Amino acid sequence: MRRQFRLRDKKRFQQVRRQGRSYKHRLLILVILPNDLPHSRFGFTASKRIGNAVKRNRVRRLMRESVRLMWDDIAPGWDVVCIARRPIANADFHDVQAACKQMLAQAGLLQDRYHASHLQPDQTALS
């Protein structure tokens, strides 16, 4: 994920966590807060309760990759913090991806990749 799309500032992390709207799942917590940018930014956290450094890094990589694969479908203009919960340490990538997708959809941050023009019947095929 490119640097401009990452939340790096500790103050902004704390602001999103305090003032943002949160959505909970068994594997993770998603906290969102509007930003005034033309793109969304993401931050990923995994506390020591998740496990040792190897497990925490793996969990953050799984969450980051899940978001990266959905990047084109995510609405711009939001700061998002993904907080890992304990059960995520034993989850595989597909579980993490499904949890991220479910939380982003619940938060209303997933937008349809296909526009209405793509859903119109092909006029040339009818002639």
N, C-alpha and C positions, 0 to 999 in steps of 0.2 A: 504494500500500500504506500503510495507516494506520501512524502513528508507533509505536504500541505493538507492532506486529508486526515492527519492524525492529530489527536488532542495531546499536547505535550506539556502545557502549562499547568502546574500544580494548582494554582488559584482557580483556573477555569474548571479543572476536574472537580474541585470542591464546590464551586458555584453550581455546576450541573447537578452534582449529587444533592446539594441542599435545596435548590430551587426547582429542580426538574421534576417531571412527571415520571413515575416508575411503573414498570410492568414486571411481574414476577412469573417465573417458570421454575420447574424443579431443578433445572441445570444452571440457570443464570438469571440475573436481574438486569433489565434494560432501563436506563434513565435517560430521558431526552429533554432538551431545552433548545428553543429556537436561537439561531445565531443570525447575524445580518450579512451572511456571506452567500455567494452564488453556489456554494457546495456544502456538503455535510462533512463533519469531522467525527472521527471515532477514537475512543480510548478504551483500552482493555486492562482489567485488573484481576489479579488472582492473589488472594491473601495467603499467609502461611498456613491457614487452616486447610488449604487444598493439598498441601504436601511439601516436599522438598523443592529446591529450585528447578530440578529437571521436570517435575510434574507441573509446576506452575508455568514454566516456559512452554511446555507442550500444550497446556490448556489455552494459553494466550495465542499460540500459533493456530490452534484449531478454530478459535473464535475469529481471529483475523482472516483466515482463509475462507471461512463461511461468509463473512461480510464481503470479502473481495469478489467472490463468485456471484454475489447478488448486487454488486455495485451499480450496474446500469439501471436497476429497478428501484433504487433508493432515492427518495425525494430529497432535493437539495435544501439547504438552509437550516440544518439541525446539528447540534452537538449531541453526540450519543456516547454514553459510557456503558460498557458491558462488564458486569461484575460476575465473576465465576462463583458458583456455589459448590459445596462439597461433593455432591454426586457426580459432577462433571469430570472428576478425576478418573472415574471408571468408564466414562462414556466414549463411544467411538465417534469418528468424524460425522457420520450420517445423523447420529442423535444430536450432536452439537449444531449441525447445519439446520436440522428440522426445528430445533429450539430457537435459533436465531431468526429463522424465517417466520415462525409463529409469533415471536415477540415483535418483530418489525411490522408485521401485518396488523397485529393488535394495536400497535401504536399509530397505525395509519401512515407509516413511512414507506410502504411499498407501493409503487405506482406501476400501472400496466405498461409493459414494454411495447405493446402493439396498440396503435391508434385506431380509431374507428375506420379510417380510410383503408386499413388492411383487412377489415372485416367485410367490406363491400364486395359483392360478387364481381367477378372479372367480366367486364363488359365486352371485351374482345372475344371471349369464349362463346358468347351468346350469338355473335354475328356469323 
